[in-house]
């Protein structure tokens, strides 16, 4: 009787929302804005876009915000699987309700070895923008990461052609110049830093690129992956964020470093050229990342801060 009762309680117990969301909120986001809110519902959790944390000048249509929220959505699924819960996701962005992004319910499930490893990768994941090592990333590793990411509803494409990489480097250099000469862009980042000292990136990280983007794209041994989608609506961007998170965690499992290099996609003028000349107008570019090995002797970086759970978890 006692064993049966305990088993029943374990089966019907509510998911550990606070633990799930503490892990989910480790997701990467544009300039560490963490533009998400989570609301407890009768059936699970609702993911809501926090528009108060949108960078209105550099991200006027919320593309980066939706990608960031997609990464958090993937993280909560990884966290749940690692803690013994299966996630049932309904992605619900609607034109009339732009804040609502997804509903997630949970049921008990066994923990697989892969789920355990992926949860460990989630805990270890971080962004290190310093130069990568010169050891080449094997093509099969990049293709494996691309396949994993593509299972999440986006197209993840290895960029290996030298001419395409050169063109992306040129467009990135151009986007970098445009951003550095855009006082409104720089002012927005500086204001964000001043107004949100508890969770924004350090100012030096906001304004400094190490190494400079074009050179970083041409570093010896570095791999590039492009995350693209068939459409450019909020749902597609949410899916792109989930794919990005999957790639990042799988790369972390392999000991690889992932760094977003999306200036050429963030700037409207160069994004149009990426779509036209690199993707031949077949897909919509969402994010570009470089992947490589970190030198073993490198000192670890201090982790970027996270918002307090009370600020992102809305209990009803």
CORJOHU-V721070 format. One record per residue. N is the residue number from 1. RES is the residue in one letter. PHI is phi in degrees with one decimal (none if undefined). BURIAL is I if it has 24 or more other C-alpha atoms within 12 Angstrom, else O. D_LAST is the distance of its C-alpha to the last C-alpha in Angstrom with 1 decimal. Layout:
N | RES | PHI | BURIAL | D_LAST
N | RES | PHI | BURIAL | D_LAST
This chain:
1 | X | none | O | 34.8
2 | X | -63.3 | O | 33.1
3 | X | -63.1 | O | 33.1
4 | X | -63.7 | O | 31.8
5 | X | -62.7 | O | 28.9
6 | X | -63.7 | O | 28.0
7 | X | -63.5 | O | 28.3
8 | X | -64.2 | O | 26.0
9 | X | -63.3 | O | 23.3
10 | X | -64.0 | O | 23.7
11 | X | -72.8 | O | 23.5
12 | X | -98.5 | O | 20.3
13 | X | -59.2 | O | 18.4
14 | X | -71.2 | I | 15.1
15 | X | -61.1 | I | 15.7
16 | X | -79.7 | I | 15.7
17 | X | -57.4 | I | 13.0
18 | X | -63.1 | I | 14.0
19 | X | -66.9 | O | 17.6
20 | X | -58.9 | I | 17.2
21 | X | -76.6 | I | 15.6
22 | X | -59.8 | I | 18.2
23 | X | -74.3 | I | 20.8
24 | X | -60.6 | I | 19.5
25 | X | -77.4 | I | 19.4
26 | X | -81.9 | I | 23.1
27 | X | -60.8 | I | 23.9
28 | X | -71.7 | I | 26.5
29 | X | -150.3 | I | 25.9
30 | X | -59.0 | I | 28.3
31 | X | 51.0 | I | 29.5
32 | X | 56.3 | I | 26.6
33 | X | -70.7 | I | 24.3
34 | X | 50.1 | I | 21.4
35 | X | -87.0 | I | 19.9
36 | X | -132.3 | I | 16.7
37 | X | -132.3 | I | 13.0
38 | X | -123.5 | I | 10.7
39 | X | -119.2 | I | 7.3
40 | X | -74.0 | I | 6.1
41 | X | -123.1 | O | 7.0
42 | X | -66.4 | O | 8.9
43 | X | -114.5 | O | 11.9
44 | X | 164.1 | I | 11.4
45 | X | -126.9 | I | 10.7
46 | X | -115.4 | I | 11.2
47 | X | -92.9 | I | 13.8
48 | X | -125.6 | I | 14.0
49 | X | -73.6 | I | 17.1
50 | X | -93.8 | I | 17.0
51 | X | -67.2 | I | 20.0
52 | X | -68.7 | O | 20.4
53 | X | -109.4 | I | 22.0
54 | X | -81.0 | I | 24.3
55 | X | -84.1 | I | 28.0
56 | X | -68.5 | O | 29.1
57 | X | -81.1 | I | 32.8
58 | X | -83.9 | I | 33.1
59 | X | -137.2 | I | 30.4
60 | X | -63.7 | O | 30.4
61 | X | -99.5 | O | 29.2
62 | X | 75.0 | I | 26.5
63 | X | -62.8 | I | 28.4
64 | X | -64.3 | I | 28.0
65 | X | -61.2 | I | 24.3
66 | X | -66.3 | I | 23.8
67 | X | -62.8 | I | 26.1
68 | X | -60.9 | I | 24.2
69 | X | -65.9 | I | 20.9
70 | X | -62.4 | I | 23.0
71 | X | -63.4 | I | 24.2
72 | X | -65.8 | I | 20.7
73 | X | -63.6 | I | 19.9
74 | X | -65.3 | I | 23.2
75 | X | -59.5 | I | 22.5
76 | X | -67.3 | I | 19.3
77 | X | -69.2 | I | 21.6
78 | X | -64.9 | I | 24.3
79 | X | -61.1 | I | 22.2
80 | X | -62.0 | I | 21.0
81 | X | -61.2 | I | 24.6
82 | X | -71.8 | I | 25.9
83 | X | -104.3 | I | 23.6
84 | X | 93.4 | I | 24.4
85 | X | -133.4 | I | 21.9
86 | X | -88.8 | I | 22.8
87 | X | -98.9 | I | 20.6
88 | X | -121.6 | I | 20.5
89 | X | -106.4 | I | 19.9
90 | X | -121.2 | O | 19.8
91 | X | -83.9 | I | 20.6
92 | X | -127.2 | I | 19.7
93 | X | -65.3 | I | 21.0
94 | X | -129.8 | O | 22.3
95 | X | -53.9 | O | 24.6
96 | X | -83.4 | O | 22.7
97 | X | -135.1 | O | 19.3
98 | X | -67.7 | I | 20.4
99 | X | -78.7 | I | 17.1
100 | X | -77.2 | I | 15.7
101 | X | -116.7 | I | 17.8
102 | X | -160.4 | I | 16.9
103 | X | -118.0 | I | 14.9
104 | X | -129.3 | I | 15.6
105 | X | -115.1 | I | 15.7
106 | X | -136.1 | I | 17.7
107 | X | -132.7 | I | 20.6
108 | X | -62.0 | I | 22.9
109 | X | -154.6 | O | 26.0
110 | X | -68.1 | O | 29.0
111 | X | -92.1 | O | 29.2
112 | X | -84.7 | O | 32.2
113 | X | -57.9 | O | 34.5
114 | X | -65.9 | O | 33.6
115 | X | -63.0 | I | 29.8
116 | X | -64.7 | O | 30.8
117 | X | -65.3 | I | 33.0
118 | X | -70.0 | I | 30.6
119 | X | -65.3 | I | 27.9
120 | X | -63.3 | I | 30.7
121 | X | -65.9 | I | 31.5
122 | X | -59.2 | I | 27.9
123 | X | -67.9 | I | 28.3
124 | X | -90.8 | I | 31.7
125 | X | -60.8 | I | 31.2
126 | X | -157.7 | I | 32.0
127 | X | -109.3 | I | 33.8
128 | X | -127.8 | I | 37.4
129 | X | -86.6 | I | 39.3
130 | X | -72.1 | I | 42.6
131 | X | -55.6 | I | 45.5
132 | X | -87.3 | I | 45.5
133 | X | -71.1 | I | 48.3
134 | X | -90.5 | O | 51.2
135 | X | -67.5 | O | 50.9
136 | X | -70.9 | O | 50.3
137 | X | -84.2 | I | 47.2
138 | X | -57.6 | O | 48.7
139 | X | -54.2 | O | 48.2
140 | X | -65.7 | O | 47.0
141 | X | -66.9 | I | 44.2
142 | X | -63.6 | I | 43.1
143 | X | -67.1 | I | 43.4
144 | X | -63.9 | O | 41.4
145 | X | -63.2 | I | 38.6
146 | X | -62.7 | I | 38.9
147 | X | -63.9 | I | 38.8
148 | X | -61.6 | I | 35.6
149 | X | -65.5 | I | 33.8
150 | X | -67.8 | I | 35.2
151 | X | -71.4 | O | 33.5
152 | X | -101.8 | I | 30.1
153 | X | 93.9 | I | 31.2
154 | X | -126.4 | I | 33.1
155 | X | -102.8 | I | 36.8
156 | X | -109.9 | I | 37.6
157 | X | -120.2 | I | 41.2
158 | X | -65.6 | I | 43.5
159 | X | -110.7 | I | 45.6
160 | X | -114.1 | I | 49.0
161 | X | -65.2 | O | 51.5
162 | X | -60.3 | O | 53.3
163 | X | -67.2 | O | 53.6
164 | X | -67.8 | I | 50.0
165 | X | -62.1 | I | 49.0
166 | X | -63.6 | I | 51.5
167 | X | -65.3 | I | 50.1
168 | X | -63.7 | I | 46.5
169 | X | -63.7 | I | 47.9
170 | X | -65.1 | I | 49.7
171 | X | -66.9 | I | 46.6
172 | X | -66.8 | I | 44.5
173 | X | -62.0 | I | 47.2
174 | X | -66.5 | I | 47.2
175 | X | -63.4 | I | 43.4
176 | X | -61.9 | I | 43.7
177 | X | -63.3 | O | 46.3
178 | X | -63.5 | O | 44.4
179 | X | -68.0 | I | 41.3
180 | X | -69.9 | O | 43.4
181 | X | -97.0 | O | 45.2
182 | X | -95.1 | O | 42.0
183 | X | -64.6 | O | 41.4
184 | X | -64.7 | O | 38.2
185 | X | -63.1 | I | 36.9
186 | X | -64.8 | O | 38.1
187 | X | -64.7 | O | 36.8
188 | X | -62.9 | I | 33.2
189 | X | -65.2 | I | 33.2
190 | X | -65.2 | I | 34.7
191 | X | -65.5 | O | 32.2
192 | X | -59.8 | I | 29.3
193 | X | -64.3 | I | 30.9
194 | X | -67.8 | O | 31.4
195 | X | -84.5 | O | 27.9
196 | X | -139.3 | I | 26.0
197 | X | -63.7 | O | 28.2
198 | X | -76.6 | O | 25.5
199 | X | -140.6 | I | 24.9
200 | X | -71.4 | I | 27.6
201 | X | -71.7 | I | 30.7
202 | X | -56.5 | I | 33.8
203 | X | -54.0 | I | 35.9
204 | X | -60.1 | O | 38.8
205 | X | -73.3 | O | 36.7
206 | X | -69.5 | I | 35.6
207 | X | -103.8 | O | 39.2
208 | X | -110.3 | O | 41.2
209 | X | -116.7 | I | 41.8
210 | X | -126.7 | O | 43.7
211 | X | -74.8 | O | 45.9
212 | X | -57.3 | I | 46.2
213 | X | -50.4 | I | 44.6
214 | X | -61.3 | I | 47.8
215 | X | -64.9 | O | 49.4
216 | X | -62.4 | I | 46.3
217 | X | -69.6 | I | 46.5
218 | X | -106.8 | I | 50.1
219 | X | -58.8 | I | 49.8
220 | X | -63.3 | O | 51.9
221 | X | 85.7 | I | 50.0
222 | X | -80.3 | I | 46.7
223 | X | -97.7 | I | 44.9
224 | X | -124.5 | I | 42.9
225 | X | -128.4 | I | 40.3
226 | X | -107.5 | I | 39.0
227 | X | -98.8 | I | 35.7
228 | X | -133.1 | I | 36.1
229 | X | -136.6 | I | 34.7
230 | X | -73.3 | I | 36.3
231 | X | -124.5 | O | 34.2
232 | X | -125.8 | I | 32.6
233 | X | -91.2 | I | 29.4
234 | X | -62.0 | I | 25.8
235 | X | -60.8 | I | 25.7
236 | X | -62.9 | I | 29.0
237 | X | -68.1 | I | 27.9
238 | X | -60.5 | I | 24.7
239 | X | -62.2 | I | 27.2
240 | X | -61.3 | I | 29.5
241 | X | -65.2 | I | 27.0
242 | X | -64.4 | I | 26.4
243 | X | -63.5 | I | 30.2
244 | X | -58.9 | I | 30.7
245 | X | -61.9 | I | 28.4
246 | X | -60.8 | I | 30.3
247 | X | -59.2 | I | 33.6
248 | X | -63.2 | I | 32.7
249 | X | -70.0 | I | 31.6
250 | X | -65.0 | I | 34.7
251 | X | -65.4 | I | 36.9
252 | X | -60.3 | I | 35.5
253 | X | -56.3 | I | 36.5
254 | X | -85.7 | I | 40.0
255 | X | 83.7 | O | 40.3
256 | X | -96.6 | I | 40.2
257 | X | -99.9 | I | 38.7
258 | X | -120.5 | I | 36.8
259 | X | -133.8 | I | 36.9
260 | X | -62.1 | I | 35.6
261 | X | -135.6 | I | 38.6
262 | X | -106.4 | I | 37.2
263 | X | -56.7 | I | 38.9
264 | X | -68.3 | I | 41.0
265 | X | -99.7 | I | 37.9
266 | X | -69.3 | I | 36.0
267 | X | -91.0 | I | 38.9
268 | X | -58.1 | I | 39.3
269 | X | -61.6 | O | 43.1
270 | X | -79.3 | I | 43.4
271 | X | -61.1 | I | 40.5
272 | X | -61.4 | I | 42.6
273 | X | -73.1 | I | 45.6
274 | X | -60.8 | I | 43.7
275 | X | -62.9 | I | 42.7
276 | X | -79.7 | O | 46.2
277 | X | -92.4 | O | 48.5
278 | X | -95.1 | I | 46.6
279 | X | -101.2 | I | 44.6
280 | X | 54.2 | O | 47.1
281 | X | 58.6 | O | 44.4
282 | X | -87.7 | O | 43.3
283 | X | -137.5 | I | 39.9
284 | X | -102.9 | I | 37.5
285 | X | -69.2 | I | 37.3
286 | X | -119.5 | I | 33.9
287 | X | -159.5 | I | 34.7
288 | X | -119.6 | I | 37.8
289 | X | -130.8 | I | 37.9
290 | X | -104.2 | I | 40.8
291 | X | -133.3 | I | 41.1
292 | X | -166.0 | I | 43.5
293 | X | -96.4 | I | 44.4
294 | X | -86.3 | I | 43.8
295 | X | -56.9 | O | 46.9
296 | X | -64.1 | O | 46.7
297 | X | -86.9 | O | 47.8
298 | X | -70.4 | O | 45.0
299 | X | -70.3 | O | 43.1
300 | X | -67.8 | O | 39.4
301 | X | -87.9 | O | 37.2
302 | X | -69.4 | O | 34.5
303 | X | -69.9 | O | 31.1
304 | X | -69.8 | I | 29.2
305 | X | -70.0 | O | 26.3
306 | X | -123.2 | I | 22.6
307 | X | -64.5 | I | 19.6
308 | X | -65.6 | O | 17.8
309 | X | -58.1 | I | 14.8
310 | X | -63.0 | O | 12.7
311 | X | -87.4 | O | 13.8
312 | X | -116.9 | I | 12.8
313 | X | -109.2 | I | 9.7
314 | X | -98.9 | O | 6.5
315 | X | -91.5 | O | 3.8
316 | X | -112.8 | O | 0.0
